[in-house]
Amino acid sequence: MQDFGLFAERDITRAEQLLRKLERFAERRDDFLDHIDVGALDLSDSYAIECEDDALDETIAFGHLYLEHLHQMDAFRAEMQSITMVAA
């Protein structure tokens, strides 16, 4: 599976772009898999597809949580800066 580097990204805008790219990749991959006969594949290939699907789904799900975390940290950082400015 392609490594999108989502969790290494600290910039919210860039992380959102990477998550959208990953979601688009997942949709296109699903469309592709819908058009092939997965049952005709050997067991190792169908297992690899299933493992990659699970990893992709997990990355997307955690990606949304990660973006929420980045937004919360940005709000916290702004709040801390405003407190620091008032105290100074």
C-alpha positions as CSV (number, residue, x, y, z in Angstrom):
1,M,0.0,0.0,0.0
2,Q,1.2,3.5,-0.8
3,D,2.5,5.5,2.2
4,F,0.8,8.9,2.2
5,G,2.8,10.2,5.2
6,L,-0.4,11.5,6.8
7,F,0.6,11.0,10.4
8,A,4.0,12.7,9.9
9,E,2.3,15.9,8.7
10,R,1.8,18.7,11.2
11,D,0.3,21.3,8.9
12,I,-3.5,21.0,9.0
13,T,-4.1,22.1,5.4
14,R,-1.5,19.6,4.1
15,A,-2.9,16.8,6.3
16,E,-6.4,17.5,5.0
17,Q,-5.1,17.3,1.4
18,L,-3.3,14.1,2.1
19,L,-6.4,12.5,3.7
20,R,-8.6,13.6,0.7
21,K,-6.0,12.0,-1.6
22,L,-6.1,8.8,0.5
23,E,-9.9,8.7,0.4
24,R,-9.9,9.2,-3.4
25,F,-7.3,6.4,-3.7
26,A,-9.5,4.1,-1.6
27,E,-12.6,4.9,-3.7
28,R,-10.7,4.3,-7.0
29,R,-9.2,1.1,-5.6
30,D,-12.7,-0.2,-4.6
31,D,-14.0,0.6,-8.1
32,F,-11.1,-1.4,-9.6
33,L,-11.6,-4.3,-7.2
34,D,-15.3,-4.3,-8.1
35,H,-14.4,-5.0,-11.7
36,I,-12.1,-7.9,-11.2
37,D,-13.0,-11.5,-10.2
38,V,-11.4,-11.7,-6.7
39,G,-12.6,-15.2,-6.4
40,A,-10.4,-16.2,-9.3
41,L,-7.3,-15.0,-7.5
42,D,-5.2,-17.4,-5.5
43,L,-5.5,-17.4,-1.7
44,S,-2.4,-15.3,-1.1
45,D,-3.4,-12.6,-3.5
46,S,-7.0,-12.3,-2.1
47,Y,-5.5,-12.3,1.5
48,A,-3.1,-9.5,0.5
49,I,-6.0,-7.5,-0.9
50,E,-8.0,-8.0,2.2
51,C,-5.1,-6.9,4.5
52,E,-4.5,-3.8,2.4
53,D,-8.2,-3.0,2.5
54,D,-8.1,-3.2,6.3
55,A,-5.0,-1.1,6.6
56,L,-6.4,1.5,4.2
57,D,-9.7,1.7,6.1
58,E,-7.8,2.0,9.4
59,T,-5.6,4.7,8.1
60,I,-8.6,6.7,6.9
61,A,-10.5,6.3,10.2
62,F,-7.5,7.3,12.2
63,G,-6.7,10.1,9.7
64,H,-10.0,11.8,10.7
65,L,-9.1,11.5,14.4
66,Y,-5.7,12.8,13.7
67,L,-7.1,15.9,11.9
68,E,-9.4,16.5,14.8
69,H,-6.3,16.3,17.1
70,L,-4.4,18.8,15.0
71,H,-7.4,21.3,15.1
72,Q,-7.6,20.9,18.9
73,M,-3.9,21.4,19.3
74,D,-4.0,24.5,17.1
75,A,-6.9,25.9,19.2
76,F,-5.0,25.1,22.4
77,R,-1.8,26.8,21.0
78,A,-3.8,29.9,20.2
79,E,-5.4,29.9,23.7
80,M,-2.0,29.5,25.3
81,Q,-0.5,32.4,23.3
82,S,-3.4,34.7,24.3
83,I,-2.9,33.8,28.0
84,T,0.9,34.5,27.6
85,M,0.2,37.9,26.0
86,V,-2.2,38.9,28.8
87,A,0.3,37.8,31.4
88,A,3.1,39.8,29.8
